[in-house]
Amino acid sequence: MKARHKRLAIIVIGVAGLTLASLFVLNAFRSNLVFFYSPTEVLEGKAPVDQPFRIGGMVETGSVRRSPDGLKVDFVVTDGHRQVPVFYQGILPDLFREGQGVVAQGRYGEGRFVASEVLAKHDENYMPPEAAQAMKGGSYAVGDKASR
């Protein structure tokens, strides 16, 4: 084999290796990507059925129901327009309470969202931009402390 052919073979193998590595990285990135949806978008069918996603809004007042052991919790998330029941099994964050902002990650099925993780709003002024946009114009006005 001539030197020219060896160089060409090395270049082709290198490009093929980089392409394969890039495909693996992009596939891993895509499978770990989680999108945010409001309760209205979930009920309109815009959320994925076969993939986990995040739902956010306010915990509806009077909707939190805990099991006797305290590890199973049912509550309702609302964006001021529509409501989605959420089930979570685990320890909730200390800041979780009715009338406060929440983001839950999990899957939607059989009429309720089954959360694998629940994140509570960390202070009274912060709200993820997506949640603020989803809540705009609803019964919960962003920054309205009376509705929290």
Order of alpha helices (4+ residues) and beta strands (2+ residues): alpha-beta-alpha-beta-beta-beta-beta-beta-beta-alpha
